[in-house]
Amino acid sequence: MAAHDQAASRAFPGPDFHAVLRWIHEALNPAVYVEIGVLSGCSLALVQPLTLAIGIDPCPHEDGRWPAASRIFALTSNEFFSRHDLHHIVGDRGVDLALIDGLHLFEQVFEDLCHLERYMAPGGLIAVHDTIPLNRETSSRLRTTEFYTGDVWKILPWLRQYRPELDVVTVTTAPGGLTLIRGLNPQFEHPRLRDRTAGFVALGFEYFEQHREEFLRTISNQRASVEAFCQNTPVQSMDSNGAVIPSR
Ligand SMILES: C[S@@+](CC[C@H](N)C(=O)[O-])C[C@H]1O[C@@H](n2cnc3c(N)ncnc32)[C@H](O)[C@@H]1O
C-alpha cells in the first residue's frame, strides 16, 4: 500500500468509503441513484437490486461491472446536464441519492451540487467524496500524486457560508471522508451564488488547517451513526477538535 493510502487509513480507521456507501444504500433503498464519476463501477455496484442507477463519466472503463438496472452516460457532468433533462430519464419524482466523485476541483463539485439539487426528490441526500484533505500535496489543484482528493474540501466552508440551512455532516472514512448533505431544495436559485465561488478557489491547505473547526462537522465512521443521519434521526456530531455539537 502506498504511503498516502497508509496515512489515510491511519487518519480514518474503520470501514472505507465503499462500505459506508453500502450502508447508505441499504438504509435509504433509493428508487433512483445518480453517480458522477463511475470509473470501473466499484461504487455503482453497491446499489440495491431495484434501484435505477445513472452513471455519468467521460471515461467509464470499458470492462466496468455495471448493475443490471443502470444507464451509463459517457459525458462530463457539465455535458450531461446541458444535454439532458434528468427528469426525462428518471421520472418526475427525481433523485433519492446522489454521489459526487467526478472531477476533484472545488468549482466542479459546486457545479455538480447545483445540477443535482435541481433534481432531488423530497428528503433526498447528496454524498460528496474526498472532502477531508490529507495534506497539501494530495489536495493541490494540480494533481501530482496517485492518491488525490483535490480541493473538494472547499465545498464545506462554501456550504457553511452560503447554505447554512442545509444539514451537512462528514463521515470520517478512508480514503478522504464522505460528506452527506440533506435538506436540499430543487427550487433553490443557484445562479445568484455562482460568482461567490472565486474566493474559495484561491484558498490554500493552510486555510483548512487553521479554520476546519468552523466548517467541518463529523460523525463517527459507524453504521449506526450513518443510518441515523440517513433516517433523519438525531446523530451525535463533532467538530474537528472532537467536541460534541448538539444535533439540530
Ligand atoms: C475517483 S474516480 C471515481 C471512482 C468511483 N466513484 C468509485 O468509487 O469506484 C473519478 C472519476 O471521475 C471521472 N471524471 C473526471 N472528470 C469528470 C467530469 N467532469 N464529470 C464526470 N466525471 C468525471 C473520471 O473519469 C473518473 O472515472
The ligand as an ORCA input file, in Angstrom:
! r2SCAN-3c Opt
* xyz 0 1
  C     -12.229      8.720     -8.288
  S     -12.867      8.163     -9.798
  C     -14.474      7.575     -9.347
  C     -14.425      6.346     -8.512
  C     -15.751      5.651     -8.299
  N     -16.772      6.555     -7.783
  C     -15.575      4.503     -7.312
  O     -15.622      4.740     -6.097
  O     -15.354      3.394     -7.763
  C     -13.202      9.665    -10.605
  C     -13.898      9.515    -11.953
  O     -14.374     10.800    -12.328
  C     -14.350     10.883    -13.715
  N     -14.430     12.294    -14.126
  C     -13.417     13.163    -14.348
  N     -13.891     14.338    -14.740
  C     -15.241     14.233    -14.736
  C     -16.304     15.109    -15.046
  N     -16.062     16.386    -15.462
  N     -17.571     14.668    -14.946
  C     -17.819     13.400    -14.543
  N     -16.852     12.512    -14.235
  C     -15.591     12.923    -14.333
  C     -13.071     10.180    -14.101
  O     -13.129      9.744    -15.457
  C     -13.004      9.043    -13.107
  O     -13.510      7.861    -13.657
*
